[in-house]
Amino acid sequence: MPTHILVTYASCTGSTVGVADAIGRALTEHGAIVEVRPMAQVAGIPAYDAVVAGSAIQGKAWLPEATAWVRSHQTDLRQKPFAAFLVCLTLAMKNKAQVEQARPMVADWMSPVRALVPTRSEGCFPGVLDLAKIPSWRDRMGFRISTLMGVWDEGDFRDWDAIQAWGGELADLLLPQPV
Ligand SMILES: Cc1cc2nc3c(=O)[nH]c(=O)nc-3n(C[C@H](O)[C@H](O)[C@H](O)COP(=O)(O)O)c2cc1C
């Protein structure tokens, strides 16, 4: 029987959608039947054999609606293989030494999720800075200033090879292995 996997996500400016799609494609290539859906459109999870959930980071945390989604489904999620990911800008900083230094802090942004449901694997990925898509002018201004200060550039920093590789690793962790 093929394994049905839900890849679900929460996004503000759209970049996490592409990450979720790429994870979904990697799992499909490994033989799973995958549904990729925004969390807001997932009614229930009993039908799935495994779940991968991810969110954009804002204010050093998953989006509140993403954490709330995991909390509301935690009883069901705890009974399935579960993996989680985040998409952020810290990992896209121009100073690569600072990126390496920041990795443990970024990994720790998963703690609230991990506390709700144990994870088999966690993926942390650089995302996108598209100033035009940031809804609040105050946030837009803040990010514009940080680009002028040289912290990061505007652009798409999603590392498709790393995302694909993590999706492949997940297949080993979430799909039943042949004996
Ligand atoms: C209001 C706002 C706050 C953000 N806060 C953080 C943050 O605290 N740390 C970080 O690394 N990235 C932060 N980011 C960057 C986003 O995580 C990044 O742009 C990501 O790709 C957005 O994903 P989305 O397009 O799916 O919303 C923030 C972005 C916005 C718009």
The ligand as an ORCA input file, in Angstrom:
! r2SCAN-3c Opt
* xyz 0 1
  C       7.298     40.723      9.387
  C       8.408     39.755      9.126
  C       9.169     39.293     10.179
  C      10.223     38.404      9.949
  N      10.956     37.962     11.005
  C      12.010     37.135     10.786
  C      12.822     36.693     11.870
  O      12.590     37.000     13.041
  N      13.894     35.900     11.579
  C      14.201     35.512     10.300
  O      15.191     34.811     10.109
  N      13.416     35.890      9.254
  C      12.348     36.690      9.470
  N      11.562     37.098      8.425
  C      11.908     36.644      7.069
  C      10.968     35.520      6.578
  O      11.005     34.404      7.424
  C      11.384     35.114      5.155
  O      11.237     36.248      4.318
  C      10.569     33.955      4.629
  O      11.065     33.573      3.352
  C       9.106     34.324      4.526
  O       8.357     33.213      4.147
  P       6.929     33.429      3.425
  O       7.243     34.116      2.119
  O       6.403     32.046      3.204
  O       6.084     34.239      4.325
  C      10.498     37.961      8.625
  C       9.712     38.417      7.576
  C       8.684     39.312      7.809
  C       7.854     39.790      6.645
*
